[in-house]
Amino acid sequence: MKYCPQCGNENRDEARFCVRCGNRLPEPQAEEPPAPPESLPEQPTPYAPPAPGLPHAGVPPAASPPHPHPAPVPPRYTYGAPARPATAGVPYRADTGKKRKAAFWVGAAVLLLAGLLVLLSSFMPWIKGPFGFGSVSGMDFVTREETRMDNLFFDYGDGYPLFSGLTSLILGLLVAFLAVVMLASRSKWPAGLALLFCVISLGMAGTNLSSILRGPEGADLISAGSGIYVFIVFSLLGLAGSITSLAG
């Protein structure tokens, strides 16, 4: 309640003028907030040791020793690129295919050379006449009319079997082709087939050499030409090359 300072009449708190004399009533003064209590001085917090396994506040945790057998980190895969192995200390190298030993490459190269020389022996002299005249090559048994065989591959005249140059030509092509496949694909399976063809080639060359050296009666002056020896030597070399490739 407000009291008029002039007439002493009692007025309501929200009244601004006295209802009796009209005198202006004084505004109520705002109460000052109570002063905050005096703060006590800070007391030092007593030290409490940290619980086992938990680091103390403000103190960095001690580095734990590395585990003797760390768990492997799984590789991260990126679209369109091979997975990079996460092996520490080992430089990354993308997989470039099968790794082969030097013996594989040497054997394949020898096999290629052997196939080409067996092929070439078909055009070299197989039979030499008296004093080196009248030589007949392996392909002459296919192309020349006077020496042509009936089936172009094999003849059994006078009890002496003889294979024509067409057989060595085909075998040389097959061996050379398989060697190229080996070099291109880095695979060993062509060496197994080449080994079989080299065995067949060696058997044919040996049969031809035996038939020429024995020869029919009256052919004492006939001798084996250089083509037969090339046929035999490089069939043996192809045999060794295919075995070397299989071992490498």
PEPEUR-V423199 format. One record per backbone hydrogen bond with DSSP energy under -1.0 kcal/mol. NH is the residue of the N-H (numbers start at 0). CO is the residue of the C=O. Records with the same first field share a line. If there is no record, write none. Layout:
# PEPEUR-V423199
NH=CO / CO
This chain:
# PEPEUR-V423199
1=10
3=8
7=3
10=1
17=22
21=17
24=15
53=50
58=55
80=77
89=86
100=247
104=100
105=101
106=102
107=103
108=104
109=105
110=106
111=107
112=108
113=109
114=110
115=111
116=112
117=113
118=114
119=115
120=116
121=118
122=119
123=120
125=135
126=135
127=222
128=132
131=128
132=129
135=126
137=123
138=121
141=138
142=138
143=139
148=140
154=161
158=155
159=156
161=154
163=152
164=137
168=164
169=165
170=166
171=167
172=168
173=169
174=170
175=171
176=172
177=173
178=174
179=175
180=176
181=177
182=178
183=179
184=180
185=181
190=187
192=188
193=189
194=190
195=191
196=192
197=193
198=194
199=195
200=196
201=197
202=198
203=199
204=200
205=201
206=202
207=203
208=204
209=205
210=206
211=207
212=208
213=209
214=210
218=215
221=218
222=127
224=125
226=124
228=224
229=225
230=226
231=227
232=228
233=229
235=231
236=232
237=233
238=234
239=235
240=236
241=237
242=238
243=239
244=240
245=241
246=242
247=243
